[in-house]
Amino acid sequence: MAHTGARTVPFLGKRTAEGPMTWGQRAIWKSIRWLDDEAHYFNIRRTATVPPGRTVDQVTAALSTLLSRHEALRTRFRETTDGRWLQCVAAEGELPFDVLDAPSGTAGQVADDVAGELAGRTFRHAEEFPFRCTLVLDDGRPAHLALVFSHLGADFWGVRELERELGELLLGDTADEPDWQPLDQAAFETDGPGAARGAAAVTYWRKTLGRVPATLFPSVGDEGRPERFVRLGMDSPATALAATVLADRCQVSTGTVLLAATATVLGAYTGHTTVPLQLIAVNRHDERSRRLVAAMAENALFSLDVGEGTFDRAVRSAFLSGMNAYRHAHYDPLAVDEVLDEARVQSAGTLNLGQFFNDKRMHDRWERPPVTDGSAHALAALAAKTRISHIGSWERQDATFFLHTKYAADTCLLYLMADTDLIPRRDVERLLLAFESLLVGSVPGPLALSAFRASAPRTTEPISGDHQR
């Protein structure tokens, strides 16, 4: 692989300006500050295919237009000495990028590898823009772009918008320029309807915290150690089929089914009948926010009663509770922090909302779901195809239990990261399989929650420092 040189992408926007961070930027900034040098964990990596026949200059022009249109890509972020968190937009300047010539036929793999390397470096947001890229050539012709975005510049929704627009620009198409930028969003949140929405959300958090358990787990220290936090993945066609059947029967989305299952499995494991979860809300309520490239996602506070009745009932309840949680997920995170501090005092310091669910699929239904005759034998045969794999491990994370999904056309991909000081590694796998068992067991008809709890995995007292669990 040859390095053919460094180039720059020039950009020219409409304004140089600074202002407060948006609520979404503040939310992710808190986590970035907490992880510090390990904050590359939040970087978002992508690769883009360059259409045949494009020149290096044409690719550079497409990137220039993208940067010029979206202020988030040419923004630096800083904290002032008096504690203000600011976004600082540059109207004009240049973004450096490298050009690499890959051996024939390897450009796609090289681009993926380069994206991984770029994503492995934590952004220094006060000095650099939240976007990195490298152009990979195949025998001298532009073939792929390696792209990395800081989560502070754009969340997954915003990155998807950038991918769509960059694809159009590389084809030579044009689109209307966005008329809503992060600075505009921050102004909206400061006054008027935006501020009122945030105040209502803070009230919702305070009321909800007053009726859910302060914690589902015993208290443990926050000392990091190698492999304390472990993520396993489950590839389960049976879960995809069962979630689809239940969604149709309960007339809800498959995401609601997966959310209800998360609360039910976690409730059975910890012995709680009311389960709070934090959800990741995209906060894209209208056309202008749906087109906005920015960090908009925040946590939504959800709770579900999983003590009585059937799983079908829990699914239907999860729909209503989820809608209410998402409706109150746009707020100033510093204001919610004050509410959390109050709740922490009231709980004598035991408050722990470290349980999360995030449906990242961007699709509600699987395009090619498994097909069976619905018999117990067919479901068992499908479940036999389930695979569990180790994804990664970390020394520190700010979650106790984090379950998320990824999209695949013909199977359900679930990933569970857990603090092994509270959820032993063997139980991470047991919880994923219990998730599948709950859904598959509910296919023939409504399953009593008491029957599921009787066979579900239960927690045991954690043994601090046991690294082999």
N, C-alpha and C positions, 0 to 999 in steps of 0.2 A: 504494500500500500504506500503510495507516494503522497507527501504533503505538497500540494501545488501552491501554497501560499495563503496568507491572511488577507481578507478583504473586509470592506465595511458596507453596511447598509445605511445610506443616508435617509433621514426622515424629516418631514416638515409638517408640523401640526398647526393648530389655530391659536394656541395660547401657552404661555408659561405661567403657572399658577401653583399655589399650594393651599391646602385646607385640611380639615380634620379627616382622619380615616373614616371610611364607611363602617357601619356596624359589623358587616361581614369581614372587613379587613381587620378590625380590632379583635374579632373572635379568633381568627387564625393567627394573628400576631401574638396573642397570649401564648398559644401552643408553641410557636416558633421560638419565642423568648425562653420558654421553659426547657425545650430540647437543646437550645444553644447550638453548639457545633454539630450536633446530630440532627439538626432540623432539615437536612436533605431528605429525611424520611418523608417529608410532605411534598417534595418535588414531583411534578407530573411530567412524564416522558412520553413522547409520541414520535412516530416516523411518518413521513408523507412521501408518496410516490410522485415524482416529477413526470408530467406527460412527455411522451417522446417528442423530440424535435426542439425542446426548449433549450435556450442558451444560458450560460452563466449570468449574462447581463439581464436576461428576461426573468430569471429566478430572483435575482437581486431586486429588480423592479417590483416584483410581486411582494417580496418581503418589505420593501420600502413603503408600499401602499398600505400594507397591513399595519405597520408601525405608525404610520401617519394617521390612520383612521382611529386607532384605539389608544387612548391616553394611558391605559393601564400598562401597556407594554413599554412605555417610556417614562415611567414613574419611579422615583426613589422614595424610600420611606425612612423616617427618622423620628427619634424622640427628642423633645426639647428639655432643657435643664429644669423647666418648671412642670414637667410631666405630661406635656401634650404629645399626642401621637399624630403625625402629619404625613400626608401624601404630597409629593412635590413633583409636578409635571413639567417636563422639558418640551418646549415647542419644537426645537430643532436640535439635531446632533447626528451621531453615527453609532451604530451597533456593530462591533467587530464579529466576524465569523470566519471559520476555517473552511478551506476547500480541500478535500481528499480524493485521490484517484484510486479506486479499489481495483484489485485484479478482476479480470473479466468474470462476470457471473456471480460475484460475491458482494455487490454493492448493498443489497438488502440486508444481509447479515452484518456488514460493516456499519451500516447506519444504525442498526439496532444496538450493536456494541458501543458505538460512539454515544448514542443517547444514554445508555447506562452509565458511561463514564461522566458525561456532563451532569447527569442527575445525581451522581454520587458526591457532588461538591455543594456545600451549603452556600446559599446566596448571601452576599454582604449587601443588604438592602439599602444602606445609606450611601454606598459607593457605586453599585451596579444596577442596571435595569433587570426586571424580573423575567428575562427571556434570554435563552441561549440557543444557538443553532449552528449546525455544520452541514455543508453541502457535500454529498458523496457522489463522485463521478463513476461511471462504468465505461472504461476505455475512453476516457476523456469527455464523455457526454453526461450532463446532469441526469441523475437517476433517482436519488432519494435525499430527503432532508431529515436530519436528526434534530428534534425539537425538544426543549425542556423549558417548563414554565414553573416559576415559583407559585406556590398556592396563595401567596399574598397578592400576586398580580391577577390570577384568575383561578376560579374553582373548576371542577370537572365540567360543569355546564358551560362556563365561559370558554374553556379549552375546546369543547366540542364546536362551539360557534366559530372559533378561530380556525379549526380544521376545515370546517365547511367553507368558510370564506377564502382561506388560502387555496383550497382546491379550485375554486372558481377563478381566482386571480391567476393561478398558474395556467389555466386554460385560456386566459385572455378575456374572461368575462368581467363585467363591472357590476357593482351593486350600490344601492343608496348608502351614503355615509351614515353612521349612527348619530343620532341627535341627543343621546343621553350617555354621559360619561360618569366615572366614579365620583368626581367632584360634584356633579349635579345630584347624584344619589345621596352624597353626604349632606348636601344642603337640604334635600327633601326630608332627611331623617332628623334634621335639627329643629324644624318648625312645621306647623300645620298638620295635615293628615298623617304624614309619616311619623312625627313625634307622638301623635295621639295613638297610633297603632302600637308604637313601642311601649307607651305607658300601659296600655291594656295588656300587653304581653307580660310585663313585669308583675302586674296584679295577678294574672293567671298563674305564674310561677309561684308566687307567694301562697296562693290558695291551694295549689296542688301539693306543694311541699308539706302543707299542714295535714294532709290526709294519706300520705304514703309512708312506708317504712323509711327511717333515716338511712338504713343500710341493710343490705342482704347478706353481708359477710362479716366475720370477725375483723377486728382491727389488726393490721400488720404494719411494720415499718416500711418506709419508702426507699430503703437502701437498694441501690442497683447491684446486680451481680450478673455474670455471664449467663445468658439463656434463662433468665428469670421469666421473661415474657415469651411465650411460644405461640406460633400460629400454625394450625393445621387446616388443610382444605379437604372438602368432601365433594366428589363428583358422583351425583346420584340421579340417574334417570328416573328412578322410582319416585323421588321427591317431586320432580317436575310433573309427572303424571298425576300424583296424588294432589298436589297443590292446584292443578288445573281442575280436577274433579270437584274439589272443595270450593274453589272460587265460583264455579258454575252453580253449585248447589246453594251456596250462601249469597250469591249475587253480589260478590265483591271482587276486588282485584286479587291476583295471585300474591302481590306484595303484602296485602292485608293478611292473607293466610300465613305467609312467612313471618310476619310481625307477631301475630297471635301465637304461632308455634314457639317463637323465641321466648315470649313471656311465659308460656305454659311450661316449657322445659326448664327454664331458669327458676320458676316458682317451685316446681317439683324438686329440683336439685337443692334449693336453699331452705325449703320448708315454709315458704311464704305464700299467702293466698292473694296478696296484692303486690304486684310487681311494677316498679318504676323502671323505665328505660329512657335513655336519651336517643332521639332519632336525629338524623342529619336532614335538615330542611333546605331545599334549594332556594326558597324565597324568590321565585320568579312568578309574580302575580299578574303581570300584564305584558303587553307586547314590548314596551320599552325595556323592562327589566329582563325579558327573555332574550333580547338582543345584546344586553349589556355584557361586556367583557370586564369582569371584576370578581373579587371574592365576595359572594353574597350568602353563602351557606352558613347556617348557624344551627345550634342544637335546639331541638324541640323536646319538651318534657311530656312524656306519655306514661300512663299507668293503666293497668288492666287487672280486673278481678278474675283470678283463675282458681277460685276455691270451690265453686259449686257449678252444677249443671254439666253441659256437654262441651266438647271442643267446638262444635258448630256455633253454640251460643257465644263462646269466647271470640270466635272469628267475627261474628256480627257486631259484638261489642267493641272489638278492636277497630272496626271501621269508623265508628262514631268517635271513639276516644282519639284515634289517630288524626282524624280531620280537625278535632279541637286543638290537638297539640300543634299541628302544622299551622293552624290559623294564628297561633300565638308564638311563632318562632322567629319573628322579626323584631329585634329589640337591641338596645345598647347593652352589650355584654358586661360592661362595668356596672351598670345599674342592677343587672341580675346577680352579679357578684356580691353586691351589698345584701340582696335577699338571701343568697346562699350563706353569707356570713351570719345573718340572723338565725337561719335554720341550724347552722352548725353550733351556735351557742345554745339554742334550745335543745339540741340533741346531745349536749355535753361533749361535743367534739367528735361524735361518731358518724356524722353525715358522710355518706359515700354514694355518689350517683355515677359510679364508674361502669355502668352497664349500658352498652350501646347496640343499636341496630341500624344498619345502613343498606338500603336496597339500591345498588349502583347500576342496575341493569339498563335503565333507560328504555326498557321494553316490559310490557306487562305479561305477555304470553310468549311461549317458546314457539319458534317457527316450525320446528319439526319435532313435536313432542312424541314420546314413545307411544306405540299403539299396542294395546292388549285387549283380551276379551273381558277384562275386569275381574276375573276369577282370582281366588286366593293363591292358587298355584302360579298363575301368570304374574301376580304382583311379587310373589316370593322369588320367582326366577329373575324378575327385573331388579329386585333389591340385591340379588347376588352379584350384580354387576357394579355395585357401589365400590368406590375406591377412596381411601384416605391417604393423604400425603402430607409430609412435612414441608411447610412453606418458608419459615424463617424464625429467627429468635432475636431478642433484643435484651439489653441490660436494663433499660428504662422505658416506660410508656406511661401515659396518663389515663389508662383505662384498666379496669379489672377484667372485664368481659366485653369483647367487641366482635359481634357477628356481622359480616357483610356478604353481599352477593356479587357475582359477576355474571355477565350474560354469555350463554352458549345456546345454540339453536335447538339442541336436542337433549339437554341435561341440565340439572340444577347444580350450580357451583356455589357452595357455601364455604366461608372461611371464618374460623373462630380463633381469635387471639385471646389469650388468658394469662393472668398472673398466676404462675405456678406455686406461689406462696399461699394462694387461696384455692386454686383449682388445679390439682395435680395433673401432670401431663396425660396420664392414662385417662383421666376424667374428661379431658378435652375431646378425645376420640369418642368416649362413651356419650357425651352430650350431643355431638354431631349425629351419631347413630340413633340416639333417642329422638332427635328431631325428625329423622326419616321414619322411625317407628311410629311416632305420633300421627304423622300425616297418612302413612300407608294404612295404619290401623283404623283411621277415620273414613276411609274410602267406602266400605260396605254400608255405613250409616253412622249417625251421631255417636261418638265415643264418649262415655262418661269420664270426666276429668279424674274422678276418684280411681277408676280402673287404670288410667294411665299412670297416676302417681304410684300405684301399688308396684309397678314394675320399672319405674323410671330410676335412673341413677340418683343417689343422694350424696350430699357432701359429707365429708368427715373433717374433724379438726385438723387444720393444716399443721405440718411439722416444719417449722422455720428452718431453712438451710438445707432441706432435703432436695438435692439437685437431680436425683435420679427418677423422680416420680413421673 
